[in-house]
Structure formats: C-alpha cells, structure tokens
C-alpha cells in the first residue's frame, strides 16, 4: 500500500511538470533527481560528502545534466572541466596510495552515470516535446510494473541470482512483452514522424536496457551491502532505485530520436 501511495504522489508531479510546465521545468526536475541520486551514489561508494573531490563530482554531474538538457548541448566543456578538476583535487590531497585511482574513478562515474542520462531525458522534452519523453517514461514504468507482478505470479527461474535474487526470467519476459508494447501503441501520438516498425523494435530494446540498468544498480547496492539506495521514497527506496531503468534507456532513446527526427 505504501508503494502505491508513493506512486500516486510522484506520478502526478512528474507528469504534470513534463506535460504542463515549460521545458526548463523538466530540466530542473532532472537536475533535482541528479542531485539526490548523486548523494545516494556517494553514500554507496563510501565517499566523504564534504571532501573537495565529492563536491567537484557533484557540481560536474549537475553541470553536464544542465548542458545536455538545455544549455546548448555543449557537454564538452563541463566534461573536460570535470576531468581537470578531479585531477587537481587528487593532486591537492597529496597522497600516493592506491586510493588515488579509486577516488578519481568514483568522482567521475556519477558524471557519466547520472549527468548524461538525465540530461538526455531533459533534452528529449525540449527537442521532441512532452509526449516523446512521457512515452519513454511510460515504457519503463509499465515494464517495471509488469516485471514486478509477472515475477510474483509466474516467477520460477532466477534472472540474476547473485545480483538480484528476487528478479526472475518470467518477470523479465513479462516486462518485455507488456512494456515493449507501450511505445508502438503511443508512437503515433508521441512520435508521429517515426515509422511504427522502428517503434516495434525500439520498445522492447528500451525495456531490455532498463532491465540491465535495474540490475546494474542492484549490483552497486549489493557491493555496498545495502538493500535500497536510501529511504527517501516510502515503499520504493531512493531516487536511484526509481530512475535506474531510465538511466540506461534514456541515452539510447535520445540517440535514436536524433538519428531519425
């Protein structure tokens, strides 16, 4: 019940922002999600929230999200600046132990894992409209729901037992079939310039990428020894737990739209 109530609060906020507000509001929402997910990811990595490296990483993540999502697509500048800033922060620490590589990698990872995908989601709203972005989100939400209930009703074989023991092959197939049908159904309304044959292929592909994204986030949590990224969303865990599928699906969807529209 808590899971359903949280969804009833979150979905109208997200859909209302994307559909009713200007495109810049979606970018603000994406940056808010990036910021909250960054804090969760830093916690999973055991990073010091007050260190200069972590602060540089957080700023770079938001800057890349903003650049790709609405500020001229000039992502090269924040990406290059992030590399230089992380390197400078490592030099400033003045340490030569084995943690140097780990800290640098941890600092740059959120820029790629959070900043670019969420920026791509905001760019979809700006370049191709609210309907195009909502079609992507509907695909991932319907797929996640189908996986959850399909797994509970039909699940017999574990999909990735060492990473996420509760996920099943039957649940994944349910997500592919049900979620994969969303984009072809919404395509004529959301993406009128795209051939329906492409949508028939693209829908299940996005679902498959979402499943990989979900499992990857589960792998991050398992490596950190936690069940959820945080408890900020009752019944769902953290922000990272809710956007993990979108983080892998949105960049591919964005590139596909750039190629055909």
Secondary structure, DSSP 8 states (H G I E B T S, - for coil): -HHHHHHHHHHHHHHHHHHHS-HHHHHHHHHHHHHHHHHHHHHHHT--TTSHHHHHHHHHHHHHHHHHHTSTT-HHHHHHHHHHHHHHHHHHHT--STHHHHHHHHHHHHIIIIIIHHHHHHHHHHHH-HHHHHHHHHHHHHHHHHHHHHHHHH--SEEETTTEEEEEHHHHHHHHHHHHHHHHHHHHHH-TTS-HHHHHHHHHHHHHHHHHHHHHHHHHHHHHT-SSS-SSBTTTB-HHHHHHHHHHHHHHHHHHHHHH-
